């Protein structure tokens, strides 16, 4: 039986127009201060190991300083598997309103990431999320939720407006740029760094952007300060998700990664179930050794 979720609010018509033109949209102050603080508290509990096992997490003792613990790792993948507040944030009404306007009425989430970028931590080089999470219908959309004020100095997002419109996945390569973490960088695209614009936002704001949009972040250069963010990824529920390696004997054309969470509308593949496939883990970084 198909599962059905009805969104609670509607997006203004110009949201979709601006999103499709520029590839991104900013929702200022979408979260209340108490919501932001609750997520910060959950981030600390996750990094202390209090919410469950995270592969690669350094154990934190009861006397370990919270400020040191939150800075140990730059990124935790799949925190929604550990925390109910983080899981609930997948379907926050402000996010769902935009998703149903720009993706369609039926939307599923497949990933969350918790970034806790302390001072001196690197950013990420130019990349397109659709390169890492391929969808059949080019519907991948990210919601970047600021848990601190994100500024040019502490490593806010930078985007190349309109770079999503060609619908091209650009080549990628390894890099040795110490400003960025271990993920590969996109290159050979028809845009210059000078074309990029920063996207500074206040804590509680959300940046929603297309999976083909070229974006990056720079290191946190503030002498003492965090730039925490929760990032969720979504796509249309109608599209199969050929993510990771398919099971043996499964043709890539039929492979559908089903560890997903419905956030709006009807799931046409509900009969397949939603097996627990992914595991919360720490992304390797330059301090911990690049996984290459």
N, C-alpha and C positions, 0 to 999 in steps of 0.2 A: 504494500500500500504506500502511495507517495506521501511524503511529509510536506506540509504546507505551513509557511510562516508569512504573516502579513506585516509589512512595515508600518510603523506607527506615525511617521511624519512624511511629508512630501518635499522634494527639492524644488527650489525656484527654477523656472525654465532656463535662465541664463547660466546656471551652473553647468549644464550639459554643453551649451554653446562654448563657454570659456574653456571647459575641459577638453573638448575635441579640438579647439583651435590651438591651445598652448600645450596640452599634454599634462597639465597639472592644475590644481585648484587648492586654495588655502581656506580653511574654515577657522577663523580666529576665535579663540576662547570657546571652543566647542565643549570642553569638559569643565565642570565646576572645580574650584580649588580643592574641595574635599575628595573628589574623584581622583585628581592628580596625586594628592598625598597618599591616598589608599594604594595607588599603583606603585608609588615610590616605596612604600612600606613592603609591598609584596615583592618588589625587586630585591630588596635587601634579604627578605626571608628566603627567596630562591637562591641567591648567591651564598647564603649561609648554609644551604642544604636542608633547610627546615621544611621545605615543601615536597621533598622527595629526591630521588636520585637524578643527578645530571652527569652524564658521561664527561669525564675530563675536569670536573670541578674539584678544586683544591678544598679539602675539608676545612671548616672554620670551627675553632674551639670557642667555648663560652666566654673566654677572656679576650678573644680577638676583637680588635677595634672595628666598629661598623664602617668607619670611613675607609679603612684599609681593605676590608672584605669586599665592599662594593666596587673597588677599583682593581681587583685582581684579574678579572676577565672582562674583555671588551664586549662579548656577544654571547648570549644564550639562545639557542634555537629551540623552538617549540615550548616556550614557557606556559602556553595555555593548557598544556597537558598536566601541569603541576598546580596551577592556581585558578580557583574559581573566578576571582575578580578579573584576571587576565583573560580567561576563557569568555567571560561575559562581555568583555570589551570588543570581542570579534563582532558582536551584533549591536554595538552602540547605535542608538537611533540616528545620531548625526551622520555616522558612517554609512549606515544602511540607506539613508535618504539619498545620499550621493550615488551609491552603488546602483540602486535601482533606476536612477536617472541616466547613468552613463554606461552601465553594463547590460541591464535588462531586469525583468521582474524576478528572475530566478538566479540566486547568487550563492556560491559556496566559498568557504575559506579553506585553505590547505596549509597555511604556515603562519607562525608568529615568531618574532625575534625581539629579544630584549637587548638593547645596546646601553652599556654603562661606560661611556667614553670619558675617562678621567684625563687630567692634565698630561700632556705629552703623548697621549695615545694617537695612533695614526687614523686617517680617514680611509675611504675606499676610492679607488681610481674610477674613471669613467666606465660605466657599465649600463646594461639594460637588463632589467629583472626577467624579461621574457627569455633571455639567453639561458638563465639558470632554471626557470620554471616554464617550460613550453606548454602553451595551450593550443588547441586546434583552431580556435576562432579569434585569436589575438585579443582576448578579453581580459588578460591579466591586469590587475589594478592593485596598487599598494595604498595603504593608509598609514602614514608616518605620524605617530602621536608624540608630541613633545612633552616630556615630563619635567624638563627644565627649560628656561629661556634658551633657545638655540640662536647663537649669534655668529657673525663671521669669525670672531676670535676663537670661539670654542668649538667650531666645526659644524656649522649648519649645512644643510643641503645646498648644492649648486645644481642648476638644471640648464639644459640647452633647449629653450622653448621651441616647440614645433618639431623637434627631432624625432618624434614618434610618428609623424604623418607619413613618411615613405613606407613604413611597415617593413623595414629592412633590419635584419639582425647583422650587425657589423662584425668583422673579424675580431678575434681576441688573442692575447698573447700574455706570457708571463712578464713580469716587470721587476726591476730592482730599485724602484723609487721608495725611499724610506718614509715618504709622506703617507704611504698607503699600506694597507694590510695585505694579506697573502692572496686575496682573490685576484683573478686575472683582470686585465684592462682591455676595454674595447679600443680599437684604433681604425685608421683609414676611413673615417667618416667625414662628410663634407661640412664640418663645423669647426670653429676655432675656439680655443679657450676664451678668447676675447668676447665671444658671443654668449658666454655663460652669464647667468644672473644668480645671485645668492637668494636664498629663501629663509631669511631670519624670521622666527616666530616666537611668540610668548608661550610659556608653559600652559598646557591645556589646549593648544591649537593643533589642528590636524592638517597635514599636507597629503592630498590624494593625487596619485599620478599614474599615468599609463605605463604598462609594462614595457613598451618600446621606447619610452623617454630616456635619453641619455642623461645621467645624473652622477654626481660624485659628492664626496665630502672631504674636507681637509682636516689636518690634525687639530686637536684641542691645544691651543697655545696660551690659554689662560693659566696664570701661575698656580692657582688652586681653585678647582671647580669641576663639576660634573656636567656632562651633556647627555642625560639619559633620554632614551626614546624607546617606545614600543612600536614595532612595525608589523602590520598584518598584510597578508596577501590573499586576494580573492579572484574569482573568475566566474563566468557564466556556468550555471548548473547543467546546461545542455551539453557542454563540451566535455569530451573525455580528457583526462589528464595523464599524458604519457611521461610521468615523472619517475626518475631513478631507473634502475634496470628492471625490465619486466621479468616475471617469473619464468622459469624454464618452460619452453613449449608454448609460450604466449606470444602471438604475433604482435608486433609493435602497433599495428593498425587497430588492434582490439584492446590494447593495454590501457587500463583506466585505474589510476591510483586513487583508492577510495578512502584513505584516511583523511576525511574532510568533515567540515561542520557547515550545515546549512544555516545561512543568516537571513535569507529572504526567499519567499515564494515556494515553489514546488520542486522537489527533487525527482527528476524523471528516472533516475537510476536507484531509487531507494531500495528496490528489490535486491540489489547487490550487497546491501549492508555497508557498514563503515568499520572495517577492521582496524585494530590498533597497530599501525605499522611503524610509525616514527618514534624516535626516542629523544628526549631532551638531551642536549649536548652543548659543549663549549666549542665555539669556532676557534680553530688555531689562529694565533696571531704571531707577530714578529718576536714578541717577548718569549712566547712559548714554542717557537719553531714553526716555520712555514710548512704546510702540508702540500708538497709539490711533487 
